[in-house]
Amino acid sequence: MSAVLVLATGVAPTAGDLAALRACDAEIVVCVVHPAPGLWVRALTRLRQSAKVRRARSFAWRQFKRGRRVLRRLQRELARLSIRMRPKPEAPSAASAGDGSDREPPLVTFASGLSGIALLRLRRAIADVERELDSHGKIDMLVSLDGQASTVAWHVARSRPGVIAVDGSEAAVRFLTGSLASSIDLGERAAILDAPESLYPALVERESRRRRIVVLAPDLTEADLRAVSDSRADADVVGLRAGSMHGVALLAGASAVMVTTTIEDVVGEGRPSALRVLGADEVLDSGRIVTAAAVQSAVAPSGGSQHLLIGPANYAGQGAAWARALEQRTGVTARNLTVVSPQASFMFPADIPMTYTDWADPVVRARAAVEAVLPSTHVLLEALRPLLGLGDSGASTAWDLQAGAREIAHLVLSGRRVGLVLHGSEARRPREHVALYPMSPFANSGHEDETQARTTQTDNVHALMEILDVTRFVSTPDMLDFVPGAVWLPIVVGPTSFIPGRELFSRPRPVVMHAPSSGPLKGSDHIDPVLEKLDARGVIEYRRLQDIPPSLLPSYLRDTDILVDQVVLGNPGVLAAQAMACGRVVVAHLSGAVRARFGSTVPVVEATPSTLREVILGLVAEEDASRAVGAAGPAFVREHHDGRRSAAVLFDFVRGE
């Protein structure tokens, strides 16, 4: 039986997480690390900052009791599920202080940029997990359930070669059941997680958030809400009013959000739940609302500081990666919000993750608007999808393109600068692609239904873009052919991608990998037959991967000699950049125009469906030349995809250039 330590931040693992791990006959231990609300730190901060000490002490006591209730609920739930939650071991005594067990955990370079409180929390969390491991004995695996726990798990696994750290229950199950490729070498690096630099900034001092006031009234008006906001410039204000159409709207020139929801959320049974979701520090009933005397002039959304919000698509984790690149290299505050399906097999790291179920609740969206949108001065909307359906009571889903276009207009009216980011499929018109790429997947008669659906979608996107006067960004250089006047915002790969793999062509048969995100778009129906035949002849070892968790892909790539990315699309994507970063040979179809846009030689071996077989045979036969191609990859990716170039583009946008 394997022993698994599940790391979470103040919340219990879901029933699905526990059931999946139980099915692997795993002994489960749960460890809560640095609870998300930061109860004690927030209380102390309030005591220092508040001029009214008595109110601050009362607030601290309420927060303490709230935290105690959360912990008790968690313990009851774990007891019901028969899962042990070990008590935190006592701190080392003075007699044992010399054995090194209480030494300060080593931190990677990125942590030096954290504030004092955040750094202290990180060190304490690492120490808590280390003590948990020591007290339990043999723990085989750390399973982190969110980004904050991932940051801690990554550091712990670096210092314990016998412990594997994985991100999420799905990756854990793959290890426990032995379904992962046995060729992954865990000897040099125990942590299968991505490096913390590419995780979201979980340890930012969220305790310093502004005070939050919730105003409830069935017939609440915008003037009423603005009056409260104008009188409380130090607070964010959320108004709840009843209505048949649900919606969330920003008040231009004010740090306030208006929510239209059911009567139960305002005065009925749902009111306590709504207040808990919104995290209210103060509640005003309808009788205490003061009528607005006058509307004051508009103010900057975040008091003058620059704050960029990116969302909600986060395709391939790029929304989070761009936010980290800008923040780490320029100091501009950047966050990303993402909305995904609850049935998604895995999620990329995000500052504010939401599911479609969350999005359907206007109260949940209102809290996200307060925490993500109100502080922002600049917003990048991805794939023309709506962030939160702001100002649009008719927004029904997080995929409503019309709602996305209306939200852009609403954000502009609120005084924010707005841009649009297009990743590829949502704006790559099939007709134009066929004209530029003779082997286009859209020319394949076997994909007619998908091509027709994409044609309709891309036509709608381009029609909406014509009426939106905002800066347009594209994530890959080939998209400049489909979005005239766009700015290239390069993709970013995390530092884990640059860890060197094994020596190329050091196995008896070269390993060739193909891991498409979309088989039809990558040309898998051309790639698979060629590589399968070469594998059958013993020329190569073909590894066909599908639906691999993102945190595991770097490990697969480091054990690969050749990656065949795509042969029909012309798009140099994230996987190709990750493969080049660790020195692998990448094969793909890129046009001359796309290669020229990089401004330097692109170390990608050209191949089309008709030439793929000869290209692979040539790479296998000329190992020295192939090694030279692979060796050029890391420098190329550092020049274009390590975040510096992307941060410069985003910084120009924030500065208004």
N, C-alpha and C positions, 0 to 999 in steps of 0.2 A: 504494500500500500504506500502510495506517495503522500508526503505531507506538504500541504499547500498553505501558504500564508497569504490571505486576501487582504489587500490594502485599500481602504476607502477613506474618504474625508468627511466624517461626520454623518454619513448616511449608510444604511444597511445595504448589503448586496441584494440585488433583485432575486426573486424566486427563480428566474431563468438562469441567472449566473450560478446559483447554488445547485440547481438540478443538473446543469451540464457538468459541473465538477463532481458531483456525487456519482453520476453515471460512470465516471472513470475510476470509481473505488478510491477516491482521494480522501484523506483526513484533512478537514478544513479548519483552519484557525483564522479568525478575523481580527485585524488590528486597525483601529481608527487612528489616523495620523493628522496632526494639526487641523482640528475641526474647522470647516469652512467659515463659519461666522466670526472666528477669532474673538471669542467672547471676552476673555480677560484683557486682551490688548485693546479692544475697542473701548471697554470700560475705563481703562487707565487713560486712554487718549482723551475720552470725554472729560475725565476729571481734570486733566491738565488744561484742556482748551476752553472749557466752559467757565464763564464768569459766575454762573450760579451753581456753586458747588453742591448745594443740596439737591438740585434737580439731577446733576450728574451722578451723585451717589445713588439716587433712586433708580436712575437708568441702569447703573452697573448692577444693582441688586436684581432688577428685572431680567437683565441679560444672563446673570448667573443662574437664576431659577429656570429660565428658558433652556439653557444648555443642559441643566440637570434633567429636565423633562425629556429632552431629545435623547440623552444617554440612556435613561431608563426605558424609553420606548424601544431603543435599539437592543438593549439587553433582553427585554421581554420577547421581541421578535426572534432574536437568535435562540433564545431558550425554547420557543415554540418549534423552531426548525431543528432543534437538537444540534446546534452549532456552538462550539466553545468560543467564548471571548475571554482570553486570558487577561487577568489584571496586570496593569503596568508594573513591572518589577521596580523594586526600590532602587534609588540611586546608589552607586557604589559607595561603600563606607571608606573612611579614611585609611583603614588597614589595607584595603585592596587598591588604593589609589595609585600605587606604584606599578601595577601590572599592566598598565596601558589600556585597560578596559574603559576608562573614562576620558580617553584622549579626544580631542576635538576632531570630528570626522573631516577628512580631506574633501575639498570642494573643487570642482572644475572651474576653469577661468571665468565662465560666464557669471558665476555667483558673486564675483567681486563687484559687479555692478548693481547688486540689490541693495536696498536701503538697510539700515541697521536692524530694524524690527523684522523685516522679511528674512534677512540672513539668519537672525537668531531663531526664528521659527523653523527654517529649513534645517539648521544644525540640530535643534531639539527633536525634530521629527525623525531625522536619520538616526539619532542616538536611541530614540524610542524603539525603532524597528530593530536596530542592532541588539538591544537588550532583549527584545522579544525572541529573536533568533537564538541568542545564547541560552535563554531560559527554557526554550522548548527542546533543544537538542538538535535533531536532524530535520531541517526544512529543505526540501528539494527545489521549491519554486516560489517566487513572489509573483502574485497576480494583481496588477494594479487596475482599478476600475474607473479611474478618471485621471485627468492630466496632473493634478496636484500629487496624487499618489505615485504616478509614473515618474515624476521628478525625483521623489525620494527613493523609489525602487531602483532607479538607474544608478544612483550614487552608491546604494548599498551593494548592488550586484557587482560593481566595479571592484570592491574590496573583498569579495567572497567568491572565488573562482568556482566553488562547488554549488553555487546557487544560480539558477536561471531566473531571470526576470522577464516577464512577458506582459503585454498590454492587452487586457481584456480576457474574458472567459473563453472566447473562441480560440485564441492562440494557445491558451493553456490546454484546452482539450486536445488540440492537434499534437502537442508534445506528449501529453499523458497517454494518448492512444497510439502513439508511434506513427501517425499518419504523415508526419513531416519527412522530407527527404533525409535519409540517414547520412547524406554527404555533408550536411552542415557541420562545420568544425566549431565546436564550442570550447576548444582548449584555450584559444587566445583571448576570447572575449565572452564572458558569461552572459552579459546583458544583451538581450535581443531587442530591447527597446530602442527607439530613436533617441539621440542625445538630447538632453534637456534644452539646449539652445533652440531646437526646433519645436519644442512643446510650448503650449501657451504659457504666459507669465502667471502661473498659478499663485505665486507668492507675493504678488503685488499687494500693497497695503490697502485692501478694500475696506478696512475699518475706518478709513478717513473719508468715506462717502458722505455726501451732504444729508442733512436731516430730511426725512420724507414725511409729508403731510398728505393725508387722504381726506377728501371732502365728499360726503355722501348726501345726495338729495335726489328724489325721483324726477324733479323738474329743474335740475341744475342747469344754469345757462353759462355760456362762455364768459359773459361779463362777470358773473359771480366768481368763477374760477380765476379769472384774471385779477380780480380784486385781492383775492387771497395771495396769489403769486406776487403781486406788486408790493404787498405789505410784508412779505416774508422773503426777501431777496436771498437769504442764506439757505433756503430750502427748495427741494423739488416737490411739486404739488401734483397730485393725481385726483381727478374728479370722476366719480361714478354716478351716472344717471341712467334711468330706465328707458328702454325703447325696444321697438320690435326688430330693428336692424342693428346688428352688433358691429362696433367699429372702434378704432383708436385714432385720435388726432392730436397733433402738436398744436400748441398755441404759439403763433408767430410772435417773436419778441419777448417770450416769457419762458421760464423754466417750468412748464406745466404740460400735462397730458390729460385729455378728456376721453373717458371711456363710456361708450354706450353699451349697456349689457342688460341682463334680465332684472326684473324688479326684485327677485330673490337675492341678488348680489348687493342690492342697495339697502333694502329694509327687511328682507325676508330671511329664510333659513340659511341661505348661502353667504350671508354677510360676514360671519366670523371667518369662514374659509377664504373669502376674497381678501379680507384684511391681512390674514396670515400670508397669503401669496404675495401681496404687495409689500409686505415688510414695513407696515406703517409705524412711524415713531410717534405720530400724533394724529388723532381723528377728529374731524369737525363735522357735527351734524348740521342739518339744513337750517335749524334755528339760529345758528351762530354765524352764518355766512353774511358778510357785509357787502352791500351793493356797491359796484364799482363807481367811483366818482369820475374817473377819467382814465383813458388808456395811455400809458406812458410810451415814450418812443422805444423802438426796437433796440435790444441789446445783443451783444455777441452771445451765442448759445452757451459758451463755457467761460465767460468772463474774460475773454481775450486770449487764452491759451489755445494752442493748436492741438486738435484731437481728431484723428482719422478713424472712421468706422468702415469696415469692409464686410460685405455679406450679400446674400445669404447662402450662396452655392458651395463655396469652399471645395471646389472640385480638386481632387488630388492633394488636398490640404493646402492649396496655394493661397487662399484667403488668409489663413493663419501665418503662413510663411512670409507673405508680403508684409503683414503687420509687424512681425518680429524683425524683419530686415530693416524697416523704416525706423522702428523704435530703438534698436540696438546701435544703429549707425548715425542717427541724426538727433536722437533725444525727443522727437515728436511722439506724443502718446498715440498709440495705434491699437485698435482692438478689432476682432472679427466675430461675427455672429453667423451661425449656420442653422439651417432647418433641413432635417433629413427624415426619411421614412423610419418609423419605429421598427420595421422589419429589416432594416439595413444590416447586412452581415457584419459590417464594421464601420466605424466612424473615424474620421480624421480629427486630430486635436483642434479644439476651438475654444475661444474665450467664453462665449455664451452659446452652448449647444441647445438646440430645441428640436423636438419632433413635430410631425404634422399634427399629432394629437394636442401637444402644447399650443401650437399655433392656432388651433381652432377655438381656444378659449381666449376671449378678448382680455380678461384680467391678467392672464399669463403674458400676453403680448404687451400689455400696459407696463408690467414690471420690466420687461426687456427694453421697452422704449425709454423708461426712466434710466436704466442702468447703462444702456448702450447708445441711444440716440440723443438724449438730452445733453450729455457732455460733449457731443461731437460738433466740430466746426466744419468738417469735410466728410463726405460720404461717397464711397465707391459701391455702386450697386452691380452685383454680378449677374450675368446672363439674363438681364431684364426681369428677374424674379423679384417680387416685392419682399422687402425686409419684414415688415409687420403689417402691411396693408394700411399704412398711416393715412388718415383723412379719407378713407374709402370704405364706407359701410357695406358696399357691395362686393368686397374682396372675399372670395369663398375659399380659395386654397393658396398655398405658398407657391404654386406654379402658374398663377394667373398673370400672363404677360401684360394684359391691359391694366391690371391693378399695379404692376410694376411701373408702367409708364406714368400712371396717375400719381404714384407715390413719388417719383422723381420730381414732378411738378410741385407737389406738396412740400417736399424737402427744400426745394429752391425758394418757395415762398416763405419758409420758416427762417430764411437768412443763411442757410448753409450752402457751401459750394459742393456740387454733385458731379460725379463722373460715372461712366458706364464701362464695365469690364466684360469683354466677350472672350470666352475660353475656346470656342471652336464650333462644335456641332450646332449650336443655337443660331449661328450667323453664317456658316459656310454653305452657300447656296449650291445645291447639286448641279444645276445647269452650268454655272460658271466653273465649278470644279472639273466637270467633264471636259470643258473647253481647254482648261489649262493642263490637265493630267489625263492623257489617253487611257491609262489603266485605272482610272478612278473607280472606286467601289460603287459609285452611283451609275456607272455604265453597265454594271453587271445585271443581266436580266433576272437573275435569281433573287435580287434584292428590291424588286419593284415596289412592293408594299412599303418597305422601310424608306425607300427613296422618296415615294410620294408623301409620306408623313413628314419627312424632313423638309421637303420642298414647301409644304404648307406652313410649317413652323418658321422656317427661315424667311419666307416672304412676309409673314406677320411681323417678325422682329425688325426687318428692314423698313417696313412701312411705318412702324412706331418710331424707329430711330430718326426718320426724316422730320418728325415734328418735335424732336427733343434737342434743344440747343445746349448740349453738355459735352464735355471732353470724353472721347472714346479711347479705350485702351484694348489691346489684344494681347494674349499671353504667349503666342507663338508667331514668328515672323511670316509664316505662310498666310496668316490671317490678314495681313496688310493688303493682300490682293482682293479680299472680299469686303473689307470695311474701309473705304476710302477716307483719308484724313485721320486715321487712327494713329495712336502712339503705341509703340511696342513696349510692353511691360514684361520683361523676361521672367520665366518661371524660376523658382528658387529650390535648391535641394539642401537638405540639412547636413551638418558636419559628419554625421554617421556615414553618409554616402562616400566620404573621402577616405574611409579606412581601407587600406590596400587589401586586395584579395590574394589568393594563392598565386604562385607563378603561372603565367599563361602556358598552356599546352604541356603541363606537367603530369597529366594523366595519360594512360595508354590510348584512350580515345578522347578527343576534344569534346567538351560538354557544350552543347548548343541549346539555348533556352529561347522560348517564345512564350510571353505572358500577356496576352492582349486584354485590354479593358473592354474592347468591343471587337469580336471576331470579324464581322463584315467590314468594319472601317479599317482594320489593320491588314486585311487581305489574308486572313488565316486559312481560307479555303484554297489559297495558292501555296501558302507556307507549309502547312501540315503535310501534304502528300510528299513534297520534296524532302523534308527533313526525316519523315518516317521511313522513306526508302533508303536514305543514307544511313540511318540507324540500323535498319535490317541488314544492310551490307557490312556493318561493322566499321564504317568510316567515322561515325560520330556517335555520341550518346545524346539522344534528343530528350529534353525535358520540357514538357508542355504543362504550363501552370495556369490555373484559373482561380479567381476569387481568393487570392492570398492576402492576409492582413498586411496593410502597408508597413507595419513595424518589422515584418519578417522579410520583406523583399531584399533589403541590403545584404542579408546573410545568404540568400540564394544567389544574388549577383556575384558575390565574392568567390563563389565556388563555380562560376561559369567562365567559359573561355570566350564564347561568342553569343551575343544577344541579337536575335532577329526581331527588330521592333515592328516594322511595317514595310510593305513593299508597294502600296497603292495610294497612300493618303498624302504624302509630302509634308507631314507634320512632325517636327522633332519634339517629342513630348518629354514628360517628366521621367519615365522609366529609362529612356535613352540617356538622359543627362545623368541619372544615378549610375548607370552602367559605366559611362565614360569616367565618372568621378573616381571609381575604384579600379580604373585601368583595364576595363574589359573592351573587347572589340565589338563595335556596334555596326549592324548592317541595317540599312533603311533606304528608302527612296526619298531624296530631297532634290528639288529642282535647282538649276543653276542660280536663279534669282533668289531663292531662299538662302542658299549658301553664301551668296554675296552680301546679304544683309547683316551677317555676323561681323563682317570686316576682318575676318581672319580665317585661316584654313580650318574647315570643319572635319575633325577626325572620325567621320562616319563613312563606312564603305558603301558605295552606291549599289543598289540592287533593285530589280523589278521582277515581276513574276516569271518573265522569260529568261532572266539571267541569274536567278537565285542559286540554282544548282551549281553552276560554274563558279560563282563567287565563293560559295562555301568550300568547294573543292580546292580553289586557289588559295584561300586562307589557310586551309589545313596543310596544303603542300608547301607553302612558303611561310614557315613559322616565324622566321626572323623578321620578315616584312610585317607580318601580323602583329608581332610584339611591338614593333615601332608604332603602329597605329594605336594600340592600346596604351602605350606609354604617353602618347600625346593627349589622352583624354583628360586627366586630372587638371592640367594647366588650362585647357580650354574651358572646362566647367568653372574653374575658379574665376576666370576672366568674365564669364557671361552669366553664371547661374549660382554664385555663392551668396547673393543678396546685395552686393555693393551696387551693381548696375540698376537693379530694381529699386533700391532705396533712393538712388539719385533721381529716377523718374518720378517716384511718388513725392519726393521732397519738392521737386519743381511744381507739381500739382498743388501741394499744400501752400507753397509760397505764391501761387497764382501766376506762374510762368508758363 
